[in-house]
Amino acid sequence: MAVNPPDQVAQRSALDEPTRSPGGRWLTSWTLGHFAFFMVMFAAAQVVLPRQAEAISPDHKEAVVSVVTLVAALCTIVANIVVGAYSDRTLARRGRRQIWVLVGAVITIAGLLIQGHQQTVVGMVAIWALVQVGLSSISAALTAALPDEVPVTERARVSSLWGIASAAGPLIGIALVSTVATGIVSAYLVLAVFTVLFAFPFALWTRGVPLTPAERPTTSFRTMVAGTIAPLKHADFAWAWTGRFFIQLSNALAQVYLWFFLRDRVGVDPDLWTLYLALLYTGGAVAAAIPAGRISDRTGRRKMLVVVSSVLQGIAAIFYMAWPTTWAAIVGSLLLGIGFGCYAAVDQALITQVLPSAQDRGKDLGVINIANNLPYVFAGVMGGAVLTFFGRDDWGYPVLYALSLITALLAALTVQPIKSVR
């Protein structure tokens, strides 16, 4: 239950493939860091930001959420690439990634404390964009730490912890802001406190293999821009990126407007029912993630389980699309959680096996993280446009969830051409 011993760290380069598990403390801290990211991201996006948008502009709340989501996601895309690239080049003695988790946590905490006091749309958009920069730094550094420190034969199992964090983090956050911190200011304050508790352990209590000056890649703006496109020239990486984009778009379309769907179409308390559905989603994801990770590591097969998870997400969308009732929302959320839990464990491991270069792991995973975050731009804009054009009381939500179904099936198709992973 300790970090790598000094003699082990010294025996290999930061660019070598790891061969030994990083230990219990590292795994726990790494998982908690992801808890911080997902808790803040989804609790705010699904509950607090819609609540704040309604308080600031009740007649245009969906449009405000769309703008907030669009600007924040664009900032996230840039931050993921920049942090990934510079963490690849960091010469800190504790390792390349830890300092960036710390910086990201500090920015996130400051932004959350300021966000609760915003009374204008401009202020809400600007400060949430800052929070996203901080969250992106945490996420980019933690994601890059996986191939740095975890052997290939254990990555799906470890990625299942990421899957659990991606499901349980939002649940914890949504529970807190729906039942305890029900005000806007208090909600952001609670999220800031938990960012300290969950993100700081990895930044302060773990070590990675430090990069030496001789191993450090060259750094220039031109190199960074070129490096953003370069990995997409590798077919397997490009297909993996595309599959990640579509599965995340499907998930985002299913969840970004869930709060409004529950209120406008199902006719229930959106705060309370978002919490209920998050609980079911989490239960499904936790139940699926660890078994899927173990099966994938044991068999070496990744693609089949990604297809299964994509199809399950598509089936979940059918329940939301066809039956705007509480029972359909319950079944849909459970299936969505099972599908995403299976996907989270296996696809994350698959991605680390198609990275073109060990030297640029952080930057290349930053490019992959575009496929995690860009879908929320599309989901916010597409959802707002669909609900505006078709109406909230007519075809708007069925069309929205039909798009979630289509993108889930596209995700299942795009993983098939990957050749270097079974």
Helices and strands as residue ranges (DSSP letters): H 6-11, H 24-43, I 44-48, H 49-56, G 58-60, H 61-88, H 98-115, H 121-149, G 152-154, H 155-175, I 176-180, H 184-205, G 213-215, H 221-229, G 230-233, H 235-255, H 258-261, I 262-266, H 270-299, H 303-322, H 326-352, G 358-360, H 361-390, I 391-395, H 396-414
